[in-house]
Amino acid sequence: MKVSYEGYRETLSKLSRMYRSAYRQDGHKAAQPWREMMRQVRADYPEYGDRYTREALGFPPKKEAA
C-alpha cells in the first residue's frame, strides 16, 4: 500500500520517538528493532527520502523539471 508523503513523515516521526524512548530506557539492544523499522520505511519509499532530508536540513524545495 502506498502512503502519502505526509504519512511517510508521520510514520518516521512516530518510529523515531519510539526509538529514542526505548534507547533512553533500555539501551541500544532494546532500541534496535525500532531503528530497523525506520530503515525499512525509508527503503520502501526512496522517492520521499530526498525531499524529507532537504526539509529536515532547511534547504529550499527542489524545483520541478518543466
mmCIF file as gemmi writes it, N, C-alpha and C atoms, coordinates in Angstrom:
data_model
loop_
_atom_site.group_PDB
_atom_site.id
_atom_site.type_symbol
_atom_site.label_atom_id
_atom_site.label_alt_id
_atom_site.label_comp_id
_atom_site.label_asym_id
_atom_site.label_entity_id
_atom_site.label_seq_id
_atom_site.pdbx_PDB_ins_code
_atom_site.Cartn_x
_atom_site.Cartn_y
_atom_site.Cartn_z
_atom_site.occupancy
_atom_site.B_iso_or_equiv
_atom_site.pdbx_formal_charge
_atom_site.auth_seq_id
_atom_site.auth_asym_id
_atom_site.pdbx_PDB_model_num
ATOM 1 N N . MET Axp A 1 ? 0.839 -1.175 0 1 0 ? 1 A 1
ATOM 2 C CA . MET Axp A 1 ? 0 0 0 1 0 ? 1 A 1
ATOM 3 C C . MET Axp A 1 ? 0.893 1.25 0 1 0 ? 1 A 1
ATOM 4 N N . LYS Axp A 2 ? 0.578 2.185 -0.845 1 0 ? 2 A 1
ATOM 5 C CA . LYS Axp A 2 ? 1.323 3.431 -0.985 1 0 ? 2 A 1
ATOM 6 C C . LYS Axp A 2 ? 0.856 4.443 0.048 1 0 ? 2 A 1
ATOM 7 N N . VAL Axp A 3 ? 1.792 5.084 0.728 1 0 ? 3 A 1
ATOM 8 C CA . VAL Axp A 3 ? 1.43 6.127 1.673 1 0 ? 3 A 1
ATOM 9 C C . VAL Axp A 3 ? 1.796 7.485 1.08 1 0 ? 3 A 1
ATOM 10 N N . SER Axp A 4 ? 1.109 8.518 1.538 1 0 ? 4 A 1
ATOM 11 C CA . SER Axp A 4 ? 1.417 9.871 1.085 1 0 ? 4 A 1
ATOM 12 C C . SER Axp A 4 ? 2.709 10.332 1.757 1 0 ? 4 A 1
ATOM 13 N N . TYR Axp A 5 ? 3.222 11.429 1.269 1 0 ? 5 A 1
ATOM 14 C CA . TYR Axp A 5 ? 4.429 11.99 1.871 1 0 ? 5 A 1
ATOM 15 C C . TYR Axp A 5 ? 4.177 12.358 3.331 1 0 ? 5 A 1
ATOM 16 N N . GLU Axp A 6 ? 2.991 12.897 3.613 1 0 ? 6 A 1
ATOM 17 C CA . GLU Axp A 6 ? 2.648 13.26 4.989 1 0 ? 6 A 1
ATOM 18 C C . GLU Axp A 6 ? 2.601 12.018 5.88 1 0 ? 6 A 1
ATOM 19 N N . GLY Axp A 7 ? 2.065 10.93 5.353 1 0 ? 7 A 1
ATOM 20 C CA . GLY Axp A 7 ? 2.044 9.672 6.092 1 0 ? 7 A 1
ATOM 21 C C . GLY Axp A 7 ? 3.435 9.139 6.352 1 0 ? 7 A 1
ATOM 22 N N . TYR Axp A 8 ? 4.31 9.301 5.366 1 0 ? 8 A 1
ATOM 23 C CA . TYR Axp A 8 ? 5.712 8.891 5.489 1 0 ? 8 A 1
ATOM 24 C C . TYR Axp A 8 ? 6.387 9.657 6.624 1 0 ? 8 A 1
ATOM 25 N N . ARG Axp A 9 ? 6.204 10.975 6.628 1 0 ? 9 A 1
ATOM 26 C CA . ARG Axp A 9 ? 6.807 11.805 7.668 1 0 ? 9 A 1
ATOM 27 C C . ARG Axp A 9 ? 6.255 11.446 9.04 1 0 ? 9 A 1
ATOM 28 N N . GLU Axp A 10 ? 4.96 11.254 9.124 1 0 ? 10 A 1
ATOM 29 C CA . GLU Axp A 10 ? 4.328 10.917 10.398 1 0 ? 10 A 1
ATOM 30 C C . GLU Axp A 10 ? 4.835 9.572 10.917 1 0 ? 10 A 1
ATOM 31 N N . THR Axp A 11 ? 4.939 8.593 10.03 1 0 ? 11 A 1
ATOM 32 C CA . THR Axp A 11 ? 5.43 7.266 10.414 1 0 ? 11 A 1
ATOM 33 C C . THR Axp A 11 ? 6.861 7.345 10.923 1 0 ? 11 A 1
ATOM 34 N N . LEU Axp A 12 ? 7.736 8.059 10.204 1 0 ? 12 A 1
ATOM 35 C CA . LEU Axp A 12 ? 9.123 8.186 10.654 1 0 ? 12 A 1
ATOM 36 C C . LEU Axp A 12 ? 9.205 8.929 11.982 1 0 ? 12 A 1
ATOM 37 N N . SER Axp A 13 ? 8.368 9.92 12.16 1 0 ? 13 A 1
ATOM 38 C CA . SER Axp A 13 ? 8.363 10.675 13.403 1 0 ? 13 A 1
ATOM 39 C C . SER Axp A 13 ? 7.978 9.783 14.586 1 0 ? 13 A 1
ATOM 40 N N . LYS Axp A 14 ? 6.937 8.982 14.411 1 0 ? 14 A 1
ATOM 41 C CA . LYS Axp A 14 ? 6.497 8.076 15.482 1 0 ? 14 A 1
ATOM 42 C C . LYS Axp A 14 ? 7.562 7.024 15.788 1 0 ? 14 A 1
ATOM 43 N N . LEU Axp A 15 ? 8.144 6.449 14.738 1 0 ? 15 A 1
ATOM 44 C CA . LEU Axp A 15 ? 9.179 5.444 14.955 1 0 ? 15 A 1
ATOM 45 C C . LEU Axp A 15 ? 10.402 6.05 15.639 1 0 ? 15 A 1
ATOM 46 N N . SER Axp A 16 ? 10.728 7.261 15.272 1 0 ? 16 A 1
ATOM 47 C CA . SER Axp A 16 ? 11.866 7.934 15.887 1 0 ? 16 A 1
ATOM 48 C C . SER Axp A 16 ? 11.62 8.175 17.371 1 0 ? 16 A 1
ATOM 49 N N . ARG Axp A 17 ? 10.413 8.606 17.72 1 0 ? 17 A 1
ATOM 50 C CA . ARG Axp A 17 ? 10.059 8.787 19.128 1 0 ? 17 A 1
ATOM 51 C C . ARG Axp A 17 ? 10.17 7.481 19.902 1 0 ? 17 A 1
ATOM 52 N N . MET Axp A 18 ? 9.653 6.407 19.31 1 0 ? 18 A 1
ATOM 53 C CA . MET Axp A 18 ? 9.708 5.104 19.974 1 0 ? 18 A 1
ATOM 54 C C . MET Axp A 18 ? 11.16 4.645 20.145 1 0 ? 18 A 1
ATOM 55 N N . TYR Axp A 19 ? 11.977 4.883 19.131 1 0 ? 19 A 1
ATOM 56 C CA . TYR Axp A 19 ? 13.396 4.519 19.189 1 0 ? 19 A 1
ATOM 57 C C . TYR Axp A 19 ? 14.089 5.278 20.324 1 0 ? 19 A 1
ATOM 58 N N . ARG Axp A 20 ? 13.892 6.592 20.374 1 0 ? 20 A 1
ATOM 59 C CA . ARG Axp A 20 ? 14.541 7.393 21.417 1 0 ? 20 A 1
ATOM 60 C C . ARG Axp A 20 ? 14.085 6.973 22.813 1 0 ? 20 A 1
ATOM 61 N N . SER Axp A 21 ? 12.804 6.713 22.952 1 0 ? 21 A 1
ATOM 62 C CA . SER Axp A 21 ? 12.273 6.293 24.243 1 0 ? 21 A 1
ATOM 63 C C . SER Axp A 21 ? 12.871 4.954 24.675 1 0 ? 21 A 1
ATOM 64 N N . ALA Axp A 22 ? 12.9 3.999 23.76 1 0 ? 22 A 1
ATOM 65 C CA . ALA Axp A 22 ? 13.466 2.682 24.086 1 0 ? 22 A 1
ATOM 66 C C . ALA Axp A 22 ? 14.953 2.79 24.403 1 0 ? 22 A 1
ATOM 67 N N . TYR Axp A 23 ? 15.658 3.641 23.668 1 0 ? 23 A 1
ATOM 68 C CA . TYR Axp A 23 ? 17.097 3.804 23.896 1 0 ? 23 A 1
ATOM 69 C C . TYR Axp A 23 ? 17.358 4.404 25.28 1 0 ? 23 A 1
ATOM 70 N N . ARG Axp A 24 ? 16.568 5.413 25.639 1 0 ? 24 A 1
ATOM 71 C CA . ARG Axp A 24 ? 16.73 6.037 26.962 1 0 ? 24 A 1
ATOM 72 C C . ARG Axp A 24 ? 16.452 5.051 28.085 1 0 ? 24 A 1
ATOM 73 N N . GLN Axp A 25 ? 15.407 4.242 27.907 1 0 ? 25 A 1
ATOM 74 C CA . GLN Axp A 25 ? 15.004 3.346 28.983 1 0 ? 25 A 1
ATOM 75 C C . GLN Axp A 25 ? 15.861 2.092 29.076 1 0 ? 25 A 1
ATOM 76 N N . ASP Axp A 26 ? 16.142 1.469 27.934 1 0 ? 26 A 1
ATOM 77 C CA . ASP Axp A 26 ? 16.765 0.145 27.98 1 0 ? 26 A 1
ATOM 78 C C . ASP Axp A 26 ? 18.06 -0.001 27.182 1 0 ? 26 A 1
ATOM 79 N N . GLY Axp A 27 ? 18.491 1.034 26.519 1 0 ? 27 A 1
ATOM 80 C CA . GLY Axp A 27 ? 19.756 0.965 25.805 1 0 ? 27 A 1
ATOM 81 C C . GLY Axp A 27 ? 19.626 0.536 24.354 1 0 ? 27 A 1
ATOM 82 N N . HIS Axp A 28 ? 20.785 0.36 23.758 1 0 ? 28 A 1
ATOM 83 C CA . HIS Axp A 28 ? 20.894 0.11 22.316 1 0 ? 28 A 1
ATOM 84 C C . HIS Axp A 28 ? 20.168 -1.149 21.835 1 0 ? 28 A 1
ATOM 85 N N . LYS Axp A 29 ? 20.336 -2.243 22.537 1 0 ? 29 A 1
ATOM 86 C CA . LYS Axp A 29 ? 19.732 -3.509 22.07 1 0 ? 29 A 1
ATOM 87 C C . LYS Axp A 29 ? 18.213 -3.446 22.034 1 0 ? 29 A 1
ATOM 88 N N . ALA Axp A 30 ? 17.605 -2.791 23.001 1 0 ? 30 A 1
ATOM 89 C CA . ALA Axp A 30 ? 16.148 -2.684 23.036 1 0 ? 30 A 1
ATOM 90 C C . ALA Axp A 30 ? 15.633 -1.747 21.943 1 0 ? 30 A 1
ATOM 91 N N . ALA Axp A 31 ? 16.436 -0.76 21.566 1 0 ? 31 A 1
ATOM 92 C CA . ALA Axp A 31 ? 16.02 0.223 20.571 1 0 ? 31 A 1
ATOM 93 C C . ALA Axp A 31 ? 16.253 -0.25 19.139 1 0 ? 31 A 1
ATOM 94 N N . GLN Axp A 32 ? 17.076 -1.242 18.953 1 0 ? 32 A 1
ATOM 95 C CA . GLN Axp A 32 ? 17.448 -1.688 17.605 1 0 ? 32 A 1
ATOM 96 C C . GLN Axp A 32 ? 16.255 -2.07 16.712 1 0 ? 32 A 1
ATOM 97 N N . PRO Axp A 33 ? 15.24 -2.779 17.197 1 0 ? 33 A 1
ATOM 98 C CA . PRO Axp A 33 ? 14.099 -3.102 16.313 1 0 ? 33 A 1
ATOM 99 C C . PRO Axp A 33 ? 13.401 -1.858 15.764 1 0 ? 33 A 1
ATOM 100 N N . TRP Axp A 34 ? 13.33 -0.783 16.557 1 0 ? 34 A 1
ATOM 101 C CA . TRP Axp A 34 ? 12.704 0.462 16.08 1 0 ? 34 A 1
ATOM 102 C C . TRP Axp A 34 ? 13.552 1.08 14.973 1 0 ? 34 A 1
ATOM 103 N N . ARG Axp A 35 ? 14.845 1.017 15.147 1 0 ? 35 A 1
ATOM 104 C CA . ARG Axp A 35 ? 15.755 1.562 14.123 1 0 ? 35 A 1
ATOM 105 C C . ARG Axp A 35 ? 15.625 0.775 12.825 1 0 ? 35 A 1
ATOM 106 N N . GLU Axp A 36 ? 15.51 -0.54 12.939 1 0 ? 36 A 1
ATOM 107 C CA . GLU Axp A 36 ? 15.333 -1.373 11.748 1 0 ? 36 A 1
ATOM 108 C C . GLU Axp A 36 ? 14.02 -1.041 11.034 1 0 ? 36 A 1
ATOM 109 N N . MET Axp A 37 ? 12.968 -0.77 11.795 1 0 ? 37 A 1
ATOM 110 C CA . MET Axp A 37 ? 11.69 -0.394 11.17 1 0 ? 37 A 1
ATOM 111 C C . MET Axp A 37 ? 11.819 0.933 10.433 1 0 ? 37 A 1
ATOM 112 N N . MET Axp A 38 ? 12.558 1.893 11.011 1 0 ? 38 A 1
ATOM 113 C CA . MET Axp A 38 ? 12.768 3.172 10.331 1 0 ? 38 A 1
ATOM 114 C C . MET Axp A 38 ? 13.534 2.949 9.023 1 0 ? 38 A 1
ATOM 115 N N . ARG Axp A 39 ? 14.543 2.112 9.068 1 0 ? 39 A 1
ATOM 116 C CA . ARG Axp A 39 ? 15.309 1.801 7.847 1 0 ? 39 A 1
ATOM 117 C C . ARG Axp A 39 ? 14.421 1.175 6.78 1 0 ? 39 A 1
ATOM 118 N N . GLN Axp A 40 ? 13.531 0.293 7.21 1 0 ? 40 A 1
ATOM 119 C CA . GLN Axp A 40 ? 12.638 -0.378 6.266 1 0 ? 40 A 1
ATOM 120 C C . GLN Axp A 40 ? 11.679 0.614 5.614 1 0 ? 40 A 1
ATOM 121 N N . VAL Axp A 41 ? 11.136 1.526 6.406 1 0 ? 41 A 1
ATOM 122 C CA . VAL Axp A 41 ? 10.23 2.542 5.852 1 0 ? 41 A 1
ATOM 123 C C . VAL Axp A 41 ? 10.979 3.391 4.83 1 0 ? 41 A 1
ATOM 124 N N . ARG Axp A 42 ? 12.198 3.796 5.168 1 0 ? 42 A 1
ATOM 125 C CA . ARG Axp A 42 ? 12.991 4.596 4.224 1 0 ? 42 A 1
ATOM 126 C C . ARG Axp A 42 ? 13.286 3.815 2.952 1 0 ? 42 A 1
ATOM 127 N N . ALA Axp A 43 ? 13.571 2.538 3.091 1 0 ? 43 A 1
ATOM 128 C CA . ALA Axp A 43 ? 13.862 1.706 1.921 1 0 ? 43 A 1
ATOM 129 C C . ALA Axp A 43 ? 12.615 1.488 1.065 1 0 ? 43 A 1
ATOM 130 N N . ASP Axp A 44 ? 11.457 1.414 1.693 1 0 ? 44 A 1
ATOM 131 C CA . ASP Axp A 44 ? 10.206 1.203 0.956 1 0 ? 44 A 1
ATOM 132 C C . ASP Axp A 44 ? 9.783 2.424 0.147 1 0 ? 44 A 1
ATOM 133 N N . TYR Axp A 45 ? 10.199 3.614 0.574 1 0 ? 45 A 1
ATOM 134 C CA . TYR Axp A 45 ? 9.791 4.852 -0.089 1 0 ? 45 A 1
ATOM 135 C C . TYR Axp A 45 ? 11 5.736 -0.409 1 0 ? 45 A 1
ATOM 136 N N . PRO Axp A 46 ? 11.886 5.279 -1.275 1 0 ? 46 A 1
ATOM 137 C CA . PRO Axp A 46 ? 13.083 6.078 -1.579 1 0 ? 46 A 1
ATOM 138 C C . PRO Axp A 46 ? 12.752 7.41 -2.254 1 0 ? 46 A 1
ATOM 139 N N . GLU Axp A 47 ? 11.596 7.484 -2.909 1 0 ? 47 A 1
ATOM 140 C CA . GLU Axp A 47 ? 11.215 8.72 -3.602 1 0 ? 47 A 1
ATOM 141 C C . GLU Axp A 47 ? 10.962 9.874 -2.634 1 0 ? 47 A 1
ATOM 142 N N . TYR Axp A 48 ? 10.701 9.581 -1.366 1 0 ? 48 A 1
ATOM 143 C CA . TYR Axp A 48 ? 10.447 10.626 -0.38 1 0 ? 48 A 1
ATOM 144 C C . TYR Axp A 48 ? 11.708 11.02 0.383 1 0 ? 48 A 1
ATOM 145 N N . GLY Axp A 49 ? 12.737 10.213 0.293 1 0 ? 49 A 1
ATOM 146 C CA . GLY Axp A 49 ? 13.946 10.434 1.086 1 0 ? 49 A 1
ATOM 147 C C . GLY Axp A 49 ? 14.615 11.77 0.837 1 0 ? 49 A 1
ATOM 148 N N . ASP Axp A 50 ? 14.789 12.136 -0.425 1 0 ? 50 A 1
ATOM 149 C CA . ASP Axp A 50 ? 15.472 13.384 -0.753 1 0 ? 50 A 1
ATOM 150 C C . ASP Axp A 50 ? 14.689 14.582 -0.237 1 0 ? 50 A 1
ATOM 151 N N . ARG Axp A 51 ? 13.388 14.574 -0.461 1 0 ? 51 A 1
ATOM 152 C CA . ARG Axp A 51 ? 12.534 15.679 -0.011 1 0 ? 51 A 1
ATOM 153 C C . ARG Axp A 51 ? 12.568 15.803 1.51 1 0 ? 51 A 1
ATOM 154 N N . TYR Axp A 52 ? 12.485 14.683 2.202 1 0 ? 52 A 1
ATOM 155 C CA . TYR Axp A 52 ? 12.494 14.667 3.661 1 0 ? 52 A 1
ATOM 156 C C . TYR Axp A 52 ? 13.816 15.227 4.188 1 0 ? 52 A 1
ATOM 157 N N . THR Axp A 53 ? 14.919 14.821 3.596 1 0 ? 53 A 1
ATOM 158 C CA . THR Axp A 53 ? 16.241 15.276 4.02 1 0 ? 53 A 1
ATOM 159 C C . THR Axp A 53 ? 16.391 16.774 3.785 1 0 ? 53 A 1
ATOM 160 N N . ARG Axp A 54 ? 15.972 17.237 2.606 1 0 ? 54 A 1
ATOM 161 C CA . ARG Axp A 54 ? 16.076 18.657 2.291 1 0 ? 54 A 1
ATOM 162 C C . ARG Axp A 54 ? 15.275 19.49 3.294 1 0 ? 54 A 1
ATOM 163 N N . GLU Axp A 55 ? 14.072 19.06 3.628 1 0 ? 55 A 1
ATOM 164 C CA . GLU Axp A 55 ? 13.249 19.79 4.585 1 0 ? 55 A 1
ATOM 165 C C . GLU Axp A 55 ? 13.879 19.774 5.978 1 0 ? 55 A 1
ATOM 166 N N . ALA Axp A 56 ? 14.396 18.633 6.382 1 0 ? 56 A 1
ATOM 167 C CA . ALA Axp A 56 ? 14.984 18.498 7.717 1 0 ? 56 A 1
ATOM 168 C C . ALA Axp A 56 ? 16.219 19.385 7.87 1 0 ? 56 A 1
ATOM 169 N N . LEU Axp A 57 ? 16.98 19.554 6.798 1 0 ? 57 A 1
ATOM 170 C CA . LEU Axp A 57 ? 18.185 20.375 6.841 1 0 ? 57 A 1
ATOM 171 C C . LEU Axp A 57 ? 17.912 21.847 6.548 1 0 ? 57 A 1
ATOM 172 N N . GLY Axp A 58 ? 16.674 22.17 6.173 1 0 ? 58 A 1
ATOM 173 C CA . GLY Axp A 58 ? 16.306 23.555 5.941 1 0 ? 58 A 1
ATOM 174 C C . GLY Axp A 58 ? 16.611 24.081 4.544 1 0 ? 58 A 1
ATOM 175 N N . PHE Axp A 59 ? 16.898 23.198 3.601 1 0 ? 59 A 1
ATOM 176 C CA . PHE Axp A 59 ? 17.148 23.63 2.232 1 0 ? 59 A 1
ATOM 177 C C . PHE Axp A 59 ? 15.828 23.905 1.524 1 0 ? 59 A 1
ATOM 178 N N . PRO Axp A 60 ? 15.852 24.785 0.53 1 0 ? 60 A 1
ATOM 179 C CA . PRO Axp A 60 ? 14.612 25.039 -0.227 1 0 ? 60 A 1
ATOM 180 C C . PRO Axp A 60 ? 14.203 23.808 -1.024 1 0 ? 60 A 1
ATOM 181 N N . PRO Axp A 61 ? 12.913 23.686 -1.335 1 0 ? 61 A 1
ATOM 182 C CA . PRO Axp A 61 ? 12.473 22.528 -2.117 1 0 ? 61 A 1
ATOM 183 C C . PRO Axp A 61 ? 13.106 22.511 -3.507 1 0 ? 61 A 1
ATOM 184 N N . LYS Axp A 62 ? 13.287 21.325 -4.024 1 0 ? 62 A 1
ATOM 185 C CA . LYS Axp A 62 ? 13.853 21.156 -5.353 1 0 ? 62 A 1
ATOM 186 C C . LYS Axp A 62 ? 12.839 21.644 -6.386 1 0 ? 62 A 1
ATOM 187 N N . LYS Axp A 63 ? 13.333 22.322 -7.41 1 0 ? 63 A 1
ATOM 188 C CA . LYS Axp A 63 ? 12.431 22.802 -8.452 1 0 ? 63 A 1
ATOM 189 C C . LYS Axp A 63 ? 12.048 21.637 -9.365 1 0 ? 63 A 1
ATOM 190 N N . GLU Axp A 64 ? 10.778 21.593 -9.718 1 0 ? 64 A 1
ATOM 191 C CA . GLU Axp A 64 ? 10.266 20.555 -10.606 1 0 ? 64 A 1
ATOM 192 C C . GLU Axp A 64 ? 10.757 20.797 -12.026 1 0 ? 64 A 1
ATOM 193 N N . ALA Axp A 65 ? 11.072 19.739 -12.73 1 0 ? 65 A 1
ATOM 194 C CA . ALA Axp A 65 ? 11.501 19.856 -14.133 1 0 ? 65 A 1
ATOM 195 C C . ALA Axp A 65 ? 10.281 20.223 -14.981 1 0 ? 65 A 1
ATOM 196 N N . ALA Axp A 66 ? 10.481 21.174 -15.872 1 0 ? 66 A 1
ATOM 197 C CA . ALA Axp A 66 ? 9.361 21.638 -16.712 1 0 ? 66 A 1
ATOM 198 C C . ALA Axp A 66 ? 9.168 20.78 -17.911 1 0 ? 66 A 1
